Amino acid sequence: MPTSINHLAPPTGGIADNIAGFARALRAAGLPVGPGAVIDAMTALEVIDIGKRPDVFTTLESIFVKRHEHALIFAQAFDLFFRPAEEWKSMLDSVPLPDHAKKKPPPASRRVQEAMSQPHTHEEPQAQEQDLRLSVSDREVLQKKDFAQMSAAEIAEVARAIAKMRLPQAELKTRRYTADPRGHRIDMRKTLRQALRTEGEIINFHRLGRLEKPAPIVALLDISGSMSEYTRLFLHFLHAITDARKRVSVFLFGTRLTNVTRSLRQRDPDEALASCSANVEDWAGGTRIATSLQTFNKQWARRVLGQGAIVLLISDGLEREADAKLAFEMDRLHRSCRRLIWLNPLLRYSGFEAKAQGIKTMLPHVDEFRPVHNLTSIEALISALSSPLPAHSRNVIRPAA
């Protein structure tokens, strides 16, 4: 059991076990803590007064924390692992904690608490092999399971799987040129300058090739009440691709449009999602797709849709105002981007038909119409984002049976 700093002895025996256990908890919470850092921590504790909690905190933080975004996780883990003795006694005796212990936990607290609750036991190889077979089977089921039907534990597992996804860079050729030994254009300036060193004799031709950059991605995510079961996992996905490439812009809309690009650029996913929640006022409310698209087209399209941007429209299309205004704004959005992909969770049903007026109005103006309701569909989307631009035709991709 984690112990109190006020009762720690010199860094031998029990304290060494506590530091090693604390390092394991930090690793489970996502911090890169190796055995060398554990040895350094034990050595550092020998030269300070371990009876002073602030000194111990500062010492361990200077050793275990290497990046700014890990500081919050470390602080939360330290408070949980080295709690004062009276708080541990209150927890064990089911005594209500004082008011200072009831404050709202920081965004990363849930991940830290899960890491602290993981048992560290040594299992037999046969039991480990059986658990491995079960985990592989469970993972296969999880790949095809609908997000709306998942338990809290399964959603947490999916969020971790999404965080590990990597988006291949779909390169676009620009008008700029750069040095390329296989390029089709001769760099006369560099070639002639090189010839001056050989008395005007040209020995090598320097060549230029088109400069390639990853295509920008702009995501428009519906956060209305009908999408509430999918919103959080979609934000995890958008955070993952935002961390993988810098040219990603994310907008949330319900009854109004909110730019959350800066919030999702925070490296810690819990902090990023907490920042999004704080900035959005119309979470799980109504839907005004036409009004939100109008705001985006007027205020943001020229800023973020340049250089062949790919737009991801994540919505179920259940619009309250499905009229000519919606068709106009969808057409304007389609003409402003390189590729418009509509991701709709309703497409998961094999018998889905575009009967809602909003879906009928929006569908003619998209390049691809894809389901996005499980891990398999998200992986298929990642592959599609890296593929070349298809012919100018509307593709409806349905989930495999």
KEKE-3310 file (N, C-alpha, C; in steps of 0.2 Angstrom, whole numbers, plus 5000, padded with zeros to 4 digits):
npx = (5004:5003:5013:5014:5023:5027:5031:5042:5057:5075:5082:5081:5076:5060:5057:5064:5057:5044:5048:5051:5039:5031:5037:5033:5019:5020:5024:5014:5005:5009:5021:5038:5048:5062:5073:5085:5082:5075:5085:5093:5083:5083:5096:5096:5087:5094:5101:5093:5081:5070:5059:5052:5039:5037:5050:5053:5044:5049:5061:5059:5051:5060:5068:5059:5051:5051:5045:5035:5021:5019:5020:5008:5002:5012:5011:4998:4999:5008:5002:4992:4999:5008:5000:4994:4994:4982:4972:4972:4968:4955:4950:4950:4942:4930:4927:4920:4929:4939:4934:4944:4949:4939:4939:4937:4944:4959:4961:4969:4967:4959:4966:4978:4973:4968:4980:4986:4978:4981:4985:5001:5007:5015:5012:5009:5017:5008:4995:4997:4998:4985:4978:4983:4978:4964:4964:4967:4956:4946:4950:4948:4934:4931:4936:4925:4914:4901:4902:4892:4887:4896:4904:4910:4923:4927:4926:4937:4947:4946:4949:4963:4968:4965:4973:4986:4986:4993:4993:4996:5006:4998:5004:5005:5009:5017:5018:5031:5049:5062:5078:5082:5088:5082:5074:5064:5068:5081:5092:5098:5105:5112:5119:5128:5135:5142:5150:5159:5169:5176:5182:5172:5168:5155:5151:5142:5124:5113:5097:5080:5065:5047:5041:5034:5020:5011:4993:4982:4970:4954:4942:4925:4914:4900:4891:4879:4864:4860:4872:4880:4884:4895:4904:4915:4924:4927:4933:4945:4951:4953:4962:4972:4976:4979:4990:4999:5001:5003:4995:4981:4964:4951:4934:4919:4902:4885:4872:4879:4895:4912:4929:4941:4954:4966:4964:4965:4978:4985:4996:4993:4979:4968:4968:4967:4954:4946:4949:4942:4929:4927:4927:4916:4899:4887:4885:4879:4866:4854:4854:4860:4865:4866:4867:4879:4888:4887:4893:4906:4910:4910:4919:4930:4934:4942:4954:4958:4956:4965:4977:4974:4965:4958:4942:4933:4917:4908:4894:4877:4868:4855:4846:4838:4834:4832:4834:4835:4846:4854:4858:4865:4876:4883:4886:4895:4905:4910:4915:4926:4936:4948:4943:4929:4923:4910:4906:4896:4888:4875:4876:4880:4870:4864:4852:4851:4844:4843:4832:4829:4827:4837:4849:4846:4848:4861:4869:4872:4883:4895:4911:4914:4905:4904:4904:4906:4908:4915:4931:4936:4930:4936:4950:4949:4945:4957:4966:4959:4962:4975:4975:4976:4967:4951:4941:4929:4916:4903:4905:4899:4902:4899:4898:4907:4899)
npy = (4994:5011:5023:5036:5051:5057:5047:5040:5031:5031:5029:5015:4997:4997:5010:5010:5000:5007:5018:5011:5005:5017:5022:5012:5014:5027:5023:5016:5025:5032:5039:5040:5031:5024:5011:5017:5030:5027:5022:5034:5042:5036:5038:5052:5054:5051:5062:5072:5079:5068:5069:5080:5084:5093:5094:5081:5079:5089:5084:5071:5075:5082:5072:5062:5068:5073:5081:5095:5092:5081:5085:5087:5074:5068:5075:5072:5058:5058:5063:5054:5042:5045:5049:5058:5051:5053:5054:5042:5034:5039:5034:5020:5018:5023:5036:5052:5063:5078:5095:5100:5090:5086:5093:5096:5084:5085:5085:5073:5064:5052:5043:5042:5036:5024:5018:5017:5008:4996:4979:4972:4958:4942:4930:4913:4906:4898:4904:4917:4915:4910:4922:4930:4925:4927:4941:4944:4939:4946:4959:4958:4957:4969:4977:4978:4981:4992:5009:5015:5004:5000:4997:5007:5003:4997:5008:5015:5007:5007:5021:5021:5013:5021:5032:5027:5026:5029:5041:5040:5050:5059:5065:5080:5087:5103:5119:5124:5121:5109:5103:5088:5073:5065:5073:5081:5093:5104:5112:5126:5137:5132:5122:5129:5137:5127:5123:5134:5130:5121:5127:5131:5119:5108:5096:5088:5088:5097:5094:5098:5094:5093:5100:5092:5091:5087:5085:5097:5095:5097:5096:5095:5093:5086:5089:5087:5082:5069:5064:5061:5049:5046:5057:5059:5049:5052:5064:5060:5053:5063:5071:5062:5062:5076:5077:5069:5076:5093:5101:5102:5107:5109:5110:5112:5109:5113:5120:5131:5137:5132:5134:5123:5120:5124:5119:5105:5103:5102:5090:5080:5069:5069:5082:5090:5086:5091:5104:5107:5104:5115:5126:5125:5129:5124:5110:5093:5098:5105:5104:5114:5113:5120:5133:5133:5129:5140:5150:5144:5144:5158:5164:5156:5147:5153:5154:5141:5131:5131:5126:5113:5106:5093:5089:5083:5079:5076:5069:5065:5070:5074:5087:5102:5112:5109:5115:5126:5133:5125:5116:5126:5130:5118:5115:5126:5123:5111:5115:5122:5114:5101:5088:5081:5072:5063:5058:5046:5040:5033:5026:5013:5004:4991:4992:5005:5020:5035:5044:5055:5072:5081:5073:5069:5082:5085:5074:5074:5083:5078:5069:5057:5045:5038:5026:5028:5021:5011:5004:4998:5005:5017:5014:5011:5024:5030:5024:5029:5042:5043:5040:5043:5056:5052:5049:5061:5057:5051:5041:5028:5020:5006:4997:4982:4966)
npz = (5000:4996:5005:5018:5016:5028:5036:5031:5030:5030:5013:5011:5010:5014:5009:4997:4990:4989:4981:4969:4966:4965:4953:4944:4944:4938:4925:4920:4919:4909:4908:4903:4912:4917:4923:4927:4931:4942:4951:4951:4958:4971:4975:4976:4986:4997:5000:5005:5016:5020:5027:5024:5015:5003:4998:4995:4984:4975:4972:4966:4956:4948:4943:4937:4928:4912:4902:4899:4898:4906:4919:4926:4927:4935:4947:4951:4953:4963:4973:4975:4978:4989:5000:5014:5030:5037:5028:5021:5031:5033:5021:5022:5033:5028:5031:5029:5019:5022:5016:5008:5001:4993:4981:4963:4952:4943:4924:4921:4931:4931:4922:4930:4942:4937:4933:4946:4952:4946:4948:4952:4950:4949:4936:4932:4917:4909:4913:4909:4895:4892:4896:4886:4874:4877:4877:4864:4857:4863:4858:4844:4844:4849:4839:4830:4837:4840:4845:4852:4860:4869:4885:4899:4902:4890:4881:4887:4883:4869:4867:4871:4861:4849:4852:4849:4836:4820:4807:4791:4780:4768:4754:4745:4729:4727:4720:4722:4721:4725:4729:4721:4717:4708:4701:4687:4682:4678:4688:4684:4690:4701:4695:4685:4694:4701:4690:4689:4697:4691:4680:4671:4665:4664:4675:4683:4683:4692:4699:4701:4710:4712:4727:4741:4752:4767:4765:4771:4785:4789:4801:4805:4817:4823:4838:4844:4853:4848:4843:4854:4860:4852:4852:4861:4858:4845:4846:4853:4842:4833:4841:4841:4827:4826:4834:4826:4814:4810:4803:4805:4808:4819:4821:4831:4832:4836:4839:4836:4830:4835:4837:4841:4839:4845:4858:4856:4853:4864:4872:4881:4881:4890:4895:4884:4879:4890:4890:4878:4882:4891:4882:4874:4872:4868:4870:4867:4863:4852:4834:4821:4807:4794:4798:4805:4795:4787:4795:4796:4782:4779:4789:4791:4780:4770:4777:4782:4772:4761:4750:4745:4755:4765:4770:4784:4788:4801:4806:4809:4801:4804:4803:4808:4800:4786:4771:4756:4760:4767:4756:4748:4756:4759:4745:4743:4752:4747:4735:4739:4745:4743:4744:4751:4764:4771:4787:4794:4808:4806:4795:4798:4799:4789:4781:4779:4772:4764:4769:4778:4777:4778:4776:4763:4757:4759:4754:4739:4738:4743:4742:4747:4757:4772:4785:4802:4816:4823:4828:4816:4806:4808:4806:4792:4787:4790:4781:4769:4769:4766:4753:4735:4726:4722:4707:4701:4708:4718:4732:4741:4755:4763:4779:4781:4781)
capx = (5000:5007:5014:5014:5030:5029:5033:5047:5063:5080:5080:5083:5071:5053:5057:5066:5051:5039:5050:5050:5031:5029:5039:5029:5013:5021:5025:5007:5001:5011:5027:5044:5052:5066:5077:5091:5079:5073:5092:5094:5079:5085:5102:5094:5083:5099:5105:5088:5077:5064:5053:5048:5035:5039:5057:5053:5040:5053:5067:5057:5049:5066:5071:5055:5047:5056:5042:5030:5014:5019:5020:5001:5001:5016:5008:4992:5001:5012:4996:4988:5003:5011:4994:4995:4991:4975:4968:4972:4964:4948:4947:4949:4937:4924:4925:4920:4936:4938:4932:4950:4950:4933:4939:4936:4950:4962:4959:4972:4966:4956:4971:4982:4969:4968:4987:4987:4974:4983:4989:5007:5008:5018:5007:5012:5017:5002:4990:4998:4996:4978:4975:4984:4973:4958:4964:4967:4949:4942:4952:4945:4927:4931:4937:4919:4909:4898:4904:4886:4886:4902:4904:4915:4930:4928:4927:4943:4952:4946:4953:4970:4970:4965:4979:4992:4985:4997:4990:5001:5006:4996:5008:5003:5014:5015:5021:5038:5053:5067:5083:5080:5093:5078:5069:5064:5070:5088:5094:5103:5109:5117:5124:5133:5139:5146:5154:5164:5175:5180:5184:5167:5166:5149:5152:5136:5118:5109:5090:5075:5059:5041:5040:5028:5018:5005:4987:4979:4964:4949:4936:4919:4912:4893:4891:4872:4862:4860:4879:4883:4888:4901:4908:4921:4929:4929:4938:4951:4953:4955:4968:4978:4979:4982:4997:5003:5002:5002:4990:4974:4960:4945:4928:4914:4896:4878:4868:4884:4902:4917:4935:4944:4960:4971:4963:4967:4985:4989:4999:4989:4972:4963:4968:4964:4946:4944:4949:4936:4922:4926:4926:4910:4893:4881:4886:4873:4860:4851:4858:4859:4870:4866:4869:4886:4892:4887:4898:4912:4911:4911:4924:4936:4935:4948:4960:4960:4954:4969:4982:4971:4963:4953:4937:4929:4911:4906:4887:4872:4863:4848:4846:4831:4832:4835:4831:4840:4851:4859:4861:4870:4882:4886:4889:4900:4910:4912:4919:4931:4941:4950:4940:4924:4921:4905:4906:4889:4887:4869:4877:4882:4865:4864:4847:4851:4842:4843:4825:4829:4827:4844:4853:4845:4850:4868:4872:4874:4888:4901:4914:4913:4900:4907:4902:4911:4905:4919:4938:4937:4929:4941:4956:4947:4946:4965:4968:4957:4965:4981:4975:4975:4960:4947:4937:4924:4910:4901:4906:4896:4906:4896:4902:4907:4894)
capy = (5000:5017:5025:5043:5054:5059:5041:5036:5030:5032:5026:5007:4993:4999:5016:5008:4997:5012:5022:5007:5005:5023:5022:5007:5018:5032:5020:5014:5032:5035:5043:5036:5031:5018:5009:5022:5035:5024:5023:5041:5044:5033:5041:5059:5054:5051:5069:5077:5077:5065:5070:5086:5082:5097:5092:5074:5080:5092:5079:5066:5078:5084:5066:5058:5072:5076:5085:5099:5089:5075:5087:5086:5067:5066:5078:5068:5052:5059:5065:5048:5037:5047:5052:5059:5045:5054:5053:5035:5031:5040:5030:5014:5018:5025:5042:5057:5067:5086:5099:5102:5083:5085:5097:5093:5081:5087:5080:5067:5060:5046:5039:5040:5031:5017:5015:5015:5002:4990:4974:4970:4951:4937:4925:4908:4907:4896:4908:4922:4913:4910:4929:4933:4922:4930:4948:4944:4938:4952:4964:4957:4959:4977:4981:4978:4983:4999:5013:5016:4998:4999:4999:5012:5000:4996:5014:5017:5003:5010:5027:5020:5011:5027:5036:5023:5025:5034:5043:5041:5057:5059:5070:5083:5091:5110:5123:5125:5116:5108:5099:5081:5070:5061:5077:5081:5100:5105:5118:5129:5141:5128:5119:5134:5139:5122:5123:5138:5127:5117:5131:5131:5113:5105:5088:5086:5092:5097:5094:5100:5091:5096:5100:5088:5093:5083:5089:5099:5091:5101:5092:5098:5087:5087:5088:5088:5076:5063:5061:5061:5043:5045:5063:5059:5045:5055:5069:5056:5052:5070:5073:5058:5065:5082:5076:5066:5081:5100:5105:5100:5111:5105:5114:5108:5113:5110:5126:5137:5134:5133:5132:5120:5118:5125:5115:5098:5103:5099:5083:5076:5069:5071:5090:5092:5085:5095:5111:5107:5105:5121:5131:5124:5130:5120:5103:5089:5102:5104:5104:5118:5112:5125:5140:5132:5129:5147:5153:5142:5147:5165:5166:5151:5144:5155:5153:5134:5127:5132:5120:5106:5103:5087:5091:5078:5081:5070:5071:5061:5074:5076:5094:5105:5117:5106:5119:5128:5136:5120:5114:5131:5130:5112:5116:5130:5119:5106:5118:5126:5110:5096:5082:5081:5065:5064:5052:5046:5034:5030:5021:5006:4999:4988:4994:5012:5024:5042:5047:5061:5078:5084:5069:5070:5088:5085:5069:5076:5087:5075:5064:5050:5044:5033:5024:5029:5019:5007:5004:4995:5010:5022:5012:5012:5031:5032:5022:5033:5049:5043:5037:5049:5059:5048:5052:5065:5054:5050:5035:5027:5015:5003:4992:4975:4962)
capz = (5000:4996:5012:5019:5016:5035:5040:5027:5033:5025:5007:5010:5012:5012:5005:4990:4987:4988:4975:4963:4965:4962:4946:4940:4943:4933:4918:4918:4918:4902:4909:4902:4918:4917:4930:4928:4934:4949:4954:4953:4963:4977:4977:4977:4992:5002:5002:5007:5022:5017:5032:5021:5009:4997:4996:4991:4978:4970:4970:4962:4950:4944:4940:4933:4923:4907:4898:4903:4899:4911:4926:4930:4929:4941:4953:4953:4955:4969:4979:4977:4981:4995:5003:5021:5034:5040:5022:5020:5037:5031:5015:5024:5038:5025:5035:5024:5018:5023:5010:5003:4997:4988:4975:4957:4950:4936:4919:4920:4937:4929:4920:4935:4946:4934:4934:4953:4954:4942:4952:4950:4952:4944:4935:4928:4910:4906:4914:4905:4888:4892:4896:4880:4869:4878:4875:4857:4855:4865:4854:4838:4845:4850:4833:4826:4841:4840:4850:4857:4864:4873:4892:4901:4901:4883:4879:4889:4879:4862:4867:4871:4854:4845:4853:4846:4828:4816:4801:4785:4777:4761:4751:4739:4726:4727:4715:4724:4719:4730:4727:4720:4712:4703:4698:4680:4680:4679:4692:4681:4694:4705:4690:4683:4700:4702:4685:4690:4701:4686:4674:4666:4662:4668:4676:4686:4682:4698:4697:4705:4710:4716:4735:4743:4759:4769:4764:4778:4787:4793:4804:4807:4822:4826:4845:4846:4858:4844:4842:4861:4861:4848:4851:4864:4854:4839:4849:4854:4835:4830:4845:4838:4820:4827:4836:4821:4809:4813:4798:4807:4811:4821:4823:4834:4830:4838:4837:4834:4828:4840:4835:4846:4836:4850:4863:4854:4852:4870:4871:4885:4878:4895:4896:4878:4879:4896:4887:4873:4885:4894:4877:4870:4876:4866:4870:4868:4862:4846:4828:4816:4802:4789:4801:4807:4789:4785:4799:4794:4775:4779:4793:4792:4774:4767:4782:4783:4766:4756:4748:4744:4761:4765:4775:4787:4791:4806:4808:4807:4796:4807:4803:4809:4795:4779:4766:4751:4763:4768:4750:4746:4761:4757:4739:4744:4756:4743:4730:4743:4747:4738:4745:4756:4766:4776:4791:4797:4811:4804:4789:4801:4797:4782:4778:4779:4766:4765:4769:4781:4772:4779:4773:4756:4754:4760:4751:4733:4738:4746:4738:4750:4762:4776:4792:4807:4822:4827:4826:4810:4801:4809:4802:4785:4786:4790:4774:4764:4770:4763:4746:4730:4725:4717:4701:4703:4709:4725:4734:4747:4758:4769:4783:4779:4784)
cpx = (5004:5007:5014:5022:5032:5032:5038:5053:5069:5079:5083:5077:5064:5053:5059:5060:5045:5041:5049:5043:5029:5031:5035:5022:5014:5021:5018:5003:5003:5018:5033:5049:5056:5070:5082:5088:5077:5080:5093:5090:5081:5091:5101:5091:5088:5102:5099:5085:5070:5058:5049:5045:5037:5045:5057:5049:5045:5058:5064:5054:5055:5069:5066:5051:5052:5052:5036:5023:5014:5019:5013:5000:5005:5013:5002:4994:5005:5007:4993:4993:5006:5006:4996:4991:4984:4970:4967:4967:4956:4945:4946:4943:4930:4922:4925:4927:4934:4936:4938:4951:4944:4933:4939:4943:4953:4960:4962:4971:4964:4962:4976:4979:4969:4975:4989:4984:4976:4987:4996:5009:5011:5014:5011:5012:5011:4996:4991:4996:4989:4975:4977:4979:4966:4958:4964:4960:4945:4944:4949:4937:4927:4932:4930:4913:4907:4900:4898:4885:4891:4901:4910:4922:4932:4930:4934:4949:4952:4950:4960:4972:4970:4971:4985:4991:4990:4994:4996:5001:5004:4999:5005:5008:5012:5019:5029:5042:5059:5072:5081:5084:5089:5073:5070:5066:5077:5088:5100:5108:5114:5122:5129:5137:5144:5152:5160:5170:5179:5181:5179:5165:5160:5150:5145:5130:5114:5102:5086:5068:5053:5042:5034:5027:5012:4999:4984:4972:4960:4943:4931:4915:4905:4893:4884:4870:4862:4867:4883:4887:4894:4906:4915:4926:4931:4934:4945:4955:4956:4961:4974:4981:4982:4989:5002:5005:5000:4996:4984:4970:4953:4940:4922:4907:4890:4873:4873:4891:4907:4923:4939:4951:4966:4971:4966:4974:4989:4990:4995:4982:4967:4963:4965:4956:4943:4944:4943:4930:4921:4925:4919:4904:4887:4882:4880:4867:4857:4856:4856:4865:4871:4869:4877:4890:4892:4893:4905:4914:4913:4917:4930:4938:4942:4955:4962:4959:4959:4974:4979:4968:4958:4948:4933:4923:4908:4899:4882:4867:4856:4847:4838:4829:4835:4831:4836:4846:4857:4862:4866:4876:4886:4890:4895:4906:4914:4917:4926:4937:4942:4946:4935:4922:4916:4905:4900:4889:4880:4871:4879:4876:4865:4858:4846:4849:4841:4836:4825:4830:4834:4849:4852:4848:4858:4872:4875:4881:4894:4904:4914:4908:4902:4904:4908:4908:4909:4926:4939:4936:4934:4948:4955:4948:4953:4968:4966:4960:4972:4981:4974:4968:4957:4944:4932:4917:4909:4901:4903:4899:4902:4900:4902:4902:4898)
cpy = (5006:5020:5033:5045:5055:5053:5037:5036:5031:5027:5019:5003:4995:5005:5014:5004:5002:5016:5017:5006:5011:5024:5017:5011:5023:5029:5018:5020:5035:5039:5038:5036:5024:5017:5014:5028:5033:5025:5030:5044:5042:5037:5049:5059:5054:5057:5074:5075:5074:5066:5076:5084:5086:5095:5086:5075:5084:5088:5074:5069:5080:5078:5062:5062:5075:5080:5089:5096:5083:5078:5086:5079:5065:5069:5074:5061:5052:5059:5058:5042:5038:5051:5053:5053:5046:5053:5046:5031:5033:5036:5023:5013:5021:5032:5048:5062:5074:5089:5100:5095:5082:5089:5093:5090:5084:5082:5074:5062:5053:5041:5037:5035:5024:5014:5013:5009:4995:4985:4972:4963:4947:4931:4919:4909:4904:4900:4915:4921:4913:4917:4932:4931:4926:4937:4948:4943:4944:4958:4964:4959:4966:4980:4982:4980:4990:5003:5014:5010:4996:5001:5004:5009:4999:5003:5017:5013:5006:5017:5026:5017:5016:5031:5033:5023:5031:5035:5044:5048:5057:5066:5073:5087:5098:5113:5124:5119:5115:5103:5092:5078:5066:5066:5078:5088:5101:5112:5121:5133:5137:5124:5123:5136:5133:5121:5128:5135:5123:5120:5131:5125:5110:5098:5085:5091:5091:5098:5096:5096:5095:5095:5097:5090:5089:5088:5091:5096:5096:5096:5096:5092:5090:5085:5088:5082:5069:5060:5060:5055:5042:5051:5062:5055:5048:5061:5066:5055:5058:5072:5068:5060:5072:5082:5073:5071:5088:5103:5102:5105:5108:5111:5109:5112:5109:5115:5132:5133:5136:5130:5129:5117:5119:5121:5108:5098:5102:5092:5078:5075:5071:5079:5093:5092:5090:5102:5112:5108:5112:5127:5130:5125:5126:5113:5099:5093:5100:5104:5109:5118:5118:5132:5139:5132:5136:5151:5151:5144:5154:5167:5162:5148:5146:5154:5146:5129:5128:5126:5113:5103:5098:5089:5084:5081:5075:5072:5066:5064:5075:5083:5097:5110:5115:5110:5121:5131:5131:5117:5119:5130:5123:5112:5120:5127:5114:5109:5121:5121:5105:5090:5083:5074:5066:5057:5052:5040:5030:5025:5014:5001:4997:4990:5001:5015:5031:5045:5053:5067:5081:5080:5069:5076:5088:5080:5070:5080:5084:5070:5057:5050:5038:5032:5026:5027:5014:5008:5003:5001:5016:5020:5012:5019:5033:5030:5027:5040:5049:5041:5044:5051:5055:5052:5056:5061:5052:5043:5034:5020:5012:4998:4985:4971:4957)
cpz = (5000:5003:5012:5019:5023:5038:5036:5031:5028:5019:5006:5012:5010:5008:4998:4987:4985:4981:4969:4961:4962:4955:4941:4939:4938:4926:4916:4916:4911:4903:4907:4907:4918:4923:4932:4932:4941:4953:4956:4958:4970:4980:4979:4984:4998:5005:5004:5013:5019:5022:5029:5015:5002:4994:4992:4984:4973:4968:4965:4955:4945:4940:4935:4928:4918:4902:4901:4903:4904:4918:4930:4932:4935:4947:4956:4956:4962:4975:4980:4980:4987:4999:5011:5025:5036:5034:5020:5025:5035:5026:5018:5029:5035:5029:5029:5024:5020:5016:5005:4999:4993:4982:4969:4954:4944:4931:4918:4926:4935:4927:4926:4940:4944:4934:4941:4955:4951:4947:4948:4953:4946:4943:4932:4921:4907:4907:4910:4897:4887:4892:4889:4874:4870:4876:4868:4854:4857:4860:4847:4839:4846:4844:4829:4830:4840:4846:4855:4861:4868:4880:4893:4900:4894:4879:4880:4884:4872:4862:4867:4864:4849:4846:4850:4839:4825:4809:4796:4782:4770:4758:4745:4736:4725:4721:4716:4722:4725:4727:4727:4715:4706:4699:4690:4678:4682:4683:4689:4685:4698:4700:4687:4688:4701:4696:4685:4694:4696:4679:4669:4663:4667:4669:4678:4685:4689:4696:4703:4704:4714:4723:4737:4750:4760:4768:4771:4779:4791:4795:4807:4811:4825:4834:4848:4850:4854:4843:4849:4862:4857:4849:4855:4861:4848:4841:4850:4847:4832:4834:4842:4832:4821:4829:4831:4816:4812:4809:4799:4810:4813:4824:4826:4833:4833:4835:4835:4833:4833:4837:4841:4844:4842:4856:4862:4853:4858:4869:4875:4883:4883:4895:4890:4877:4885:4893:4882:4876:4888:4889:4874:4875:4874:4865:4871:4867:4856:4840:4823:4811:4797:4792:4803:4801:4786:4788:4797:4787:4775:4783:4793:4785:4771:4771:4782:4777:4760:4755:4748:4751:4760:4771:4777:4790:4795:4809:4806:4802:4798:4808:4804:4804:4788:4774:4760:4754:4764:4762:4748:4750:4759:4750:4739:4747:4751:4738:4733:4745:4742:4738:4752:4758:4772:4780:4795:4801:4809:4798:4792:4799:4790:4778:4778:4772:4768:4764:4773:4776:4772:4775:4765:4753:4754:4755:4744:4733:4742:4741:4741:4756:4766:4782:4796:4814:4826:4825:4819:4805:4802:4805:4794:4783:4785:4783:4768:4764:4766:4755:4741:4729:4720:4711:4704:4703:4716:4727:4741:4750:4764:4772:4780:4783:4789)
residu = (MET:PRO:THR:SER:ILE:ASN:HIS:LEU:ALA:PRO:PRO:THR:GLY:GLY:ILE:ALA:ASP:ASN:ILE:ALA:GLY:PHE:ALA:ARG:ALA:LEU:ARG:ALA:ALA:GLY:LEU:PRO:VAL:GLY:PRO:GLY:ALA:VAL:ILE:ASP:ALA:MET:THR:ALA:LEU:GLU:VAL:ILE:ASP:ILE:GLY:LYS:ARG:PRO:ASP:VAL:PHE:THR:THR:LEU:GLU:SER:ILE:PHE:VAL:LYS:ARG:HIS:GLU:HIS:ALA:LEU:ILE:PHE:ALA:GLN:ALA:PHE:ASP:LEU:PHE:PHE:ARG:PRO:ALA:GLU:GLU:TRP:LYS:SER:MET:LEU:ASP:SER:VAL:PRO:LEU:PRO:ASP:HIS:ALA:LYS:LYS:LYS:PRO:PRO:PRO:ALA:SER:ARG:ARG:VAL:GLN:GLU:ALA:MET:SER:GLN:PRO:HIS:THR:HIS:GLU:GLU:PRO:GLN:ALA:GLN:GLU:GLN:ASP:LEU:ARG:LEU:SER:VAL:SER:ASP:ARG:GLU:VAL:LEU:GLN:LYS:LYS:ASP:PHE:ALA:GLN:MET:SER:ALA:ALA:GLU:ILE:ALA:GLU:VAL:ALA:ARG:ALA:ILE:ALA:LYS:MET:ARG:LEU:PRO:GLN:ALA:GLU:LEU:LYS:THR:ARG:ARG:TYR:THR:ALA:ASP:PRO:ARG:GLY:HIS:ARG:ILE:ASP:MET:ARG:LYS:THR:LEU:ARG:GLN:ALA:LEU:ARG:THR:GLU:GLY:GLU:ILE:ILE:ASN:PHE:HIS:ARG:LEU:GLY:ARG:LEU:GLU:LYS:PRO:ALA:PRO:ILE:VAL:ALA:LEU:LEU:ASP:ILE:SER:GLY:SER:MET:SER:GLU:TYR:THR:ARG:LEU:PHE:LEU:HIS:PHE:LEU:HIS:ALA:ILE:THR:ASP:ALA:ARG:LYS:ARG:VAL:SER:VAL:PHE:LEU:PHE:GLY:THR:ARG:LEU:THR:ASN:VAL:THR:ARG:SER:LEU:ARG:GLN:ARG:ASP:PRO:ASP:GLU:ALA:LEU:ALA:SER:CYS:SER:ALA:ASN:VAL:GLU:ASP:TRP:ALA:GLY:GLY:THR:ARG:ILE:ALA:THR:SER:LEU:GLN:THR:PHE:ASN:LYS:GLN:TRP:ALA:ARG:ARG:VAL:LEU:GLY:GLN:GLY:ALA:ILE:VAL:LEU:LEU:ILE:SER:ASP:GLY:LEU:GLU:ARG:GLU:ALA:ASP:ALA:LYS:LEU:ALA:PHE:GLU:MET:ASP:ARG:LEU:HIS:ARG:SER:CYS:ARG:ARG:LEU:ILE:TRP:LEU:ASN:PRO:LEU:LEU:ARG:TYR:SER:GLY:PHE:GLU:ALA:LYS:ALA:GLN:GLY:ILE:LYS:THR:MET:LEU:PRO:HIS:VAL:ASP:GLU:PHE:ARG:PRO:VAL:HIS:ASN:LEU:THR:SER:ILE:GLU:ALA:LEU:ILE:SER:ALA:LEU:SER:SER:PRO:LEU:PRO:ALA:HIS:SER:ARG:ASN:VAL:ILE:ARG:PRO:ALA:ALA)
# end
